[in-house]
Amino acid sequence: MQLPHDLLEVSTPGDNQAPGYDVNDPNIVMSLRRGQAARILAQLTRVEETLNRLDSRGFGVCTSCGKDIDEILLKKDLTKDKCASCMESGENNCENNSE
Ligand SMILES: [Zn+2]
């Protein structure tokens, strides 16, 4: 016996399906992959910028104040383009918007 589609829908009273994302939903998987790809692309862009600075001998030099970036910071992250004090002041600027 075959039931018409609209009758099938009516015959399931109450919503037993939990709202949220289905991990098997290909659209969700795609958007997760897109997020991953965006992150990797952003990383690649930073590496490319670092390589450009190496070419122009600007590597290890703060792009804000022109001072040398601390070697310890560079060893942690070779793509760093700002010295410690500029990074700190940059962060402070974001937080202190009291004016
Ligand atoms: Zn600086």
Residues whose N, C-alpha, C, O or C-beta is under 5 A from the ligand:
A	BS01	ZN	C62 S64 C65 G66 K82 C83 C86
